[in-house]
Structures are given as structure tokens and as C-alpha cells.
Amino acid sequence: MKFKTIIFGSGYHGRLALRKLKEKKSKFNPIFFLDNEKKKHYRTCIEKKIFPVEKIKKVDFDKIALCGRNIESQIYQLRKYKIPAKKYLFLGKSEIKPNKKDFLQRSRLLFKILEYVINKFNNENIEYWVDYSGLLSLLRNDDLAELSDVEISINIKDIIKVEKILSKKNNVFKSYYILKKNKKYVKVKKKKFNRIVLFSNTKSKKFEIPNVDFVIKDLLKYKAKNLYLETSTPIKFWRKEKTIVYNGLSLRVPNFTMEYIRLLYGKGWRQSVEFWGSTKNGFKEVKKSFYYGLLKN
């Protein structure tokens, strides 16, 4: 008999967990998702319904699976329902990793997007930098397809040229212009946005479709400001060109690269970890024992 399992969160990590728990050899039987986003409620994701968190009060279940970067806040939400600790299932990075065949397909599709975009950017002398977790993966020599998305920062001065390239019809990706309210934004051809996200044109229920997330940076005299997150970093990281070769493709990265990556992820950035917890200043490594400790408090 398999354990009836609820998955908290229908985002990238939750969907990875669903696919992994549905495998034939798995001892778990995923029954539905819980999610905090109202717009997702009662919709279907990979053939499983999405419900509000309070649904958990009305259902008989054996396990509740938590994964990704929001486990701590999810625990605080669930504690009021007095769920026994033995019912919690904390899934780390390696436990929800897709199978090799599906991963390679995702990797190929992601590279197609990068190759198309970077070649166009180079032809137009557009300033960009592989940033955040994308840069972290490059420095670790990891496959970028392991990430939920690849973040690339672009100079706001090039935004008109960027929009022209990314809006042009192609058979590689589709572009989405995101506007987060109460944040600074740019306006191009009547479109207001502070992020641009590209998704592969390929559709599949077997694996996560790769995407590239463009971060708009305003390069000022002494600092570079992220429009979407409203965070700033010293201008020295963005003034000179530096590249890292990835599968034969030269990708621009921030100057003083090692100093920059330590600023983002701390001195232990080289070590791949199973659980990342969010903090005000970035991310921190978390152990399963930490989560079980929260259940006791």
C-alpha cells in the first residue's frame, strides 16, 4: 500500500516532487497540491487538483511533502493544524531530481534559448550578465538545466533593443513581460514591465519546460539597482566584460566574479546543498533536523 501524500506548493519544486512521487517504484501516492495563491485554487496541475491550505483539515492523508525554499514558512502555516511530525516528508534537491532522459531533453531546450538570445545580444552589443543562481551553476561547472530558471541581468539602457529581439516571433521560445506592482518599471511600445521571462516553445508533462528570467538593472554612478527586487550592488561588478564558456557558448558574467558570488551566497558557495532557506540577505543552507526542530517548538 502506498502513502496518500499531499504536496505543499504547485510551483517548480512541487511539480518536480509530484513527478518523482508518481514513479512506479515510489511508495507514495500523490493526491493533490496545496497552494497559497488564490488564482491557482481548484485548477489542475499535471492531472492533480490544487486546493487552499485549509483543505488539509477535511482530508485523510499519510504524508505531506514539502520542498524548495519556502519550507520554513510552510511549516509555520501548518503547525496550527497539529499534524504529527511523522507525517511530514521533507524532500531535498537530490530527492526530486528528474530522470536522466528528461533532464537531457530539458538541457538541450535551454541551450537553444541561450544560444539564440546570446548571439542576438552580441550582434547588437547588448550588455548582459549571467547572474544569481545561473552564475553559481557556471562557477560550479553544473548544468544550467538543474535550475528552476536561469537569471540574466541586462542593462536598462539596452531595453529597447532587448524588447525588439525578444518580441520577434521565433520557434525557440515565447516571451512574457511581467509587471510587479509598486516597483519601478520600464515602458516599451506601451508595455510596462520590470521582468521578462522566456519559456521554451516545447510542451511536455514529463519534465519542466526551461525558462530564462531577465533582470533589468539600472547602472548608476556608484551602484547597479535591480528594478524588480529593488536591491543594489557596487558598480564595479558591472563595468568590465568577463566571460565563462558553457558548452562552447561564451557567456558574460559580472566582473570580480568570486567576490560577487561570495556577496550573494557566502563563503560556502562551492558546496551544493540539499535545502536552501530564504533570508533577508539571500539564502542559507538548512538541514532536515532544523525543520523537525521547528515542529517541536
Helices and strands as residue ranges (DSSP letters): E 3-8, H 12-21, E 28-34, G 38-40, E 44-45, E 48-51, G 53-58, E 63-67, H 71-78, G 79-81, G 85-87, E 88-91, G 93-95, H 100-123, E 128-130, H 132-140, G 144-146, E 150-155, G 156-158, H 159-167, E 173-178, E 186-188, E 191-193, E 195-200, E 211-219, E 223-226, E 232-234, G 235-238, E 242-246, E 249-253, H 257-265, E 276-279, E 282-285, H 288-296
